[in-house]
């Protein structure tokens, strides 16, 4: 049976790095590339990390009924939207997938596509490590926005609350304090479903 392995975690938990590693281990898993209206960060490639689109383009997807899930965040730079679009990327009759998202996107996709089709992979590290990583990553940006780092950090406490994780039956967590062990555990978890 086809699955969507949905990698998620609080900001700067290392989920993007875990996602890239899993792409290398499991080339047979198709990728789901999300759409966003947020500005493209330095080093990001359109169509790889995200499809970067305008608010008008996002509205066209909404009006055409192609949005599988949509989230909007009130940032210090305005409203940024993220969405999974029904653009032909997902075909659960024939393929399994690897994607990265949030708990909110997981919940909405689970409702839309069925709980049995989504396999949550929740990455976590300590708050201190997350904050230090986030600040270091932001420092590398052309125009660092530390206010947005703080906003995301605080918002994650609500977005990934224990209650929300429990309500979505996410009990298995992958600790990214030791990167090698985390990669091994995530790899073994995915293999247990596709072997």
C-alpha positions in Angstrom: 0.0 0.0 0.0 1.3 3.4 -0.9 2.2 5.9 1.9 3.2 9.5 2.3 6.1 9.8 4.8 5.4 13.2 6.3 8.5 14.7 8.0 7.7 17.5 10.5 9.1 19.3 13.5 9.5 22.7 15.1 11.6 25.3 13.3 15.3 24.5 13.3 14.8 21.0 14.5 16.7 19.6 11.6 13.8 18.3 9.6 15.0 19.7 6.3 18.4 18.0 6.7 16.6 14.7 7.6 14.4 15.1 4.6 17.4 15.5 2.3 19.1 12.5 3.8 16.0 10.4 3.3 15.8 11.5 -0.4 19.2 10.0 -0.8 18.4 6.7 0.9 15.0 6.3 -0.8 15.2 7.5 -4.4 12.1 5.4 -5.1 10.0 7.7 -3.0 8.5 10.6 -5.0 8.8 14.1 -3.5 5.9 16.4 -2.8 7.0 20.0 -3.3 4.9 22.5 -1.5 3.9 26.0 -2.8 4.5 29.2 -0.8 4.1 32.9 -1.1 6.9 33.7 1.2 10.1 35.2 -0.2 12.7 32.8 -1.5 15.7 32.5 0.9 19.3 32.7 -0.2 20.4 29.4 -1.6 16.9 28.0 -2.2 16.0 26.7 -5.6 12.4 27.2 -6.9 10.8 23.9 -7.6 13.1 22.0 -5.3 12.5 23.3 -1.7 9.2 25.0 -2.7 7.3 26.4 -5.7 7.6 30.1 -5.0 4.4 31.9 -6.2 2.5 35.1 -5.8 -0.6 35.7 -3.7 -2.5 36.0 -7.0 -1.3 32.6 -8.2 -2.3 31.1 -4.8 -5.8 32.6 -5.1 -6.1 31.0 -8.6 -5.3 27.6 -7.1 -7.8 28.2 -4.3 -10.5 29.3 -6.8 -9.9 26.2 -9.0 -10.3 23.8 -6.1 -6.7 22.4 -6.4 -5.7 23.1 -2.8 -5.3 20.0 -0.7 -4.3 22.0 2.4 -3.4 25.6 3.0 -1.8 27.4 5.9 -1.3 31.1 6.5 1.1 32.7 8.9 1.1 36.3 10.1 4.8 37.1 10.0 6.7 40.4 10.7 6.9 40.7 6.9 3.2 40.1 6.2 1.1 37.0 5.6 2.9 34.0 4.1 0.9 31.1 2.7 2.0 27.5 2.3 -0.1 24.9 0.5 -0.1 21.4 -0.9 -1.6 21.7 -4.4 -3.3 18.9 -6.4 -1.1 19.5 -9.4 -0.5 15.8 -10.3 2.3 15.3 -7.9 0.4 12.8 -5.7 -0.8 9.5 -7.1 -1.3 7.1 -4.1 -2.5 4.3 -6.4 1.0 3.9 -7.9 3.6 5.6 -5.7 4.8 6.3 -2.2 6.0 9.8 -1.2 8.4 11.7 1.0 7.4 15.2 2.0 8.1 17.9 4.6 5.5 20.0 6.4 4.0 21.1 9.6 1.6 19.4 12.1 -1.2 21.5 10.6 -0.4 20.3 7.1 -0.2 16.7 8.3 -3.6 17.0 10.0 -5.3 18.5 6.9 -3.7 16.0 4.5 -4.7 13.1 6.9 -8.3 14.3 6.8 -8.3 14.7 3.0 -6.3 11.7 1.9 -7.0 9.3 4.8 -5.1 8.5 8.0 -3.8 5.2 6.8 -2.0 6.9 3.9 0.1 9.3 6.0 3.0 8.2 8.2 4.2 10.9 10.6 7.9 11.4 11.2 8.2 13.9 14.0 11.8 15.3 14.5 12.6 17.0 17.8 15.6 18.6 19.7 15.8 20.7 22.8 14.5 24.3 22.7 18.0 25.7 23.4 19.6 23.8 20.4 16.7 24.8 18.2 17.1 28.5 19.0 20.9 28.4 18.5 20.5 26.6 15.2 17.8 29.1 14.1 19.9 32.1 14.9 22.9 30.7 13.2 20.9 29.9 10.0 19.4 33.4 10.0 22.8 35.0 10.4 23.7 33.5 7.0 20.8 35.2 5.2 21.3 38.3 3.0 19.0 40.3 5.3 18.7 38.5 8.6 15.3 38.9 10.3 15.7 37.9 13.9 12.2 39.1 14.8 10.8 36.4 12.5 13.1 33.8 14.1 11.6 34.7 17.5 8.1 34.7 16.2 8.5 31.2 14.7 10.2 29.9 17.8 7.3 31.1 20.1 4.6 30.0 17.6 6.0 26.5 17.5 5.1 26.0 21.2 1.4 26.2 20.3 1.6 24.7 16.9 3.3 21.5 18.2 1.7 21.3 21.6 1.6 18.0 23.4 -2.2 18.0 23.1 -2.1 18.5 19.4 0.4 15.7 18.9 -1.7 13.4 21.1 -4.9 14.3 19.2 -3.2 13.2 16.0 -1.9 10.1 17.6 1.7 11.1 17.1 3.6 9.3 19.8 6.7 8.2 18.0 9.4 11.0 18.0 12.8 11.0 16.5 15.4 12.8 18.7 17.8 14.8 16.5 20.3 15.6 19.3 22.6 12.9 17.8 22.2 13.4 14.1 23.6 10.0 13.1 21.2 8.1 15.4 18.3 10.2 14.2 19.0 9.4 10.6 19.4 5.7 11.4 16.1 5.6 13.2 14.2 7.5 10.6 15.7 5.3 7.8 14.8 2.1 9.7 11.2 3.4 10.3 10.6 4.1 6.6 12.2 0.7 5.6 9.8 -1.1 7.9 6.9 0.1 5.6 8.5 -0.3 2.2 10.4 -3.5 2.6 
